[in-house]
Amino acid sequence: MKPIAIFTTAGSADEARRIARTIVERQLAACVQITEIESFYRWKGAVQNETEWRLLIKSTDAQYAAVEAAIRELHSYELPAIYSVAFDQAYAPCAEWIREESSGAGVR
């Protein structure tokens, strides 16, 4: 199991917190960090400018599908952005913590 960072955005702080809490409670990720961002994007032919909340989800490649499913279950967007990046390198004790806390053994 390799540590990864999974990213998504939410339209409100409350939605971001609900997604983050659920993912951590289900032990699909060790940690979720939320930051407020400003996004420009094209949607249905028009340029949009919105405040969003970015979720950086510290998990493992083995949990990606479960994290994606949880985000899709809880998300209000018609097309949520969900993607991951692998850690090329990571401090070994931190990587082990991510693996241990992303076991998927949490309550559903």
N, C-alpha and C positions, 0 to 999 in steps of 0.2 A: 504494500500500500504506500503510494507516494503522496506526500502532502501537495495539495493544490489550493489555489484561491479561486473561488467562484464569485462572480460579480452579477448583480442585478440592480435595478433601480425601482423605486416605488414612488407613487404620487403624493404620499403624505407621510409625515413622521409616524403617525399611529400605525399605518399599514406596514411601514418598514419595521417598527418595533414588534408587531404581531408576527411577521414572517421570521424575524430574528429569534424571538423567544421560542417559537414553535420548533424551529430547526435545532436550536441548542437543547431544548427539552427532549426532543426525540433522539438526541445524541447522534445527529447526522453531521454535526460540525462541533469543533472545540470552541469556536468564538465567531461572533459576527460583529463587525464594526459598521457603524452608520455615520455617514457624513452628508451634510446638505450641499447640493451642487446646483449649478444653473446649466440647463441643457438646451441646445439648439438642435433641431432635427426636422427632417421632412416627413410628414405623415399625411397620407391621402392627398398628395399634390400640393400641400401648403407647408411653408416653413413655420415651425412652432418654437416658442421660447417659454420654457416652464422651469419652475423650481422643482427639483426631485431630490430624493434621498438615495444615495448609493449604499448598497450593502456589499461589504467585502467579507466573504464567508470562508473561514479557514477550515478545510476538510481534507478528504483524501479522494484519490481517483476512484476507489472502490465505492464511495458514497455519492459520486456525482449524479447518477440516475435518480437516486432517492431524494437528493436535495432539489434537483430540477422538478421532480414530481411534486414535492412539497410547495415549492414556489408557485408552480402552475395551479395547484389546489387553492392557494391562499391569495393569489394576486388578482388585482382588479383590472389590469391592463388587458386589452385584446391580444396584444403581442408583446409579452414581457421580454426584454433582453436578458438572456441567461447565457453566460459563457465562463470558461475557466482558463487558467494559466497554471502550468506546472512550476514548481519551485526547482530551479536549476541547482541551487544550493540552499541549505537551511542549517541553522544552528541545531545540532543533533538533539539536545534535550527538548528544544521547542518542537521539532519535528515529531519526536516520540510522544509528546503531550498531545499534539494534534491527532496522531494515530489512535492513542488511547481514548481520547474524548469523542472521537468520531466513529465509535464502534457500532452505532445503530441499535444499541440495546435499550434506548429510551422508550418511554410510554408513548403509545400512539393515540 
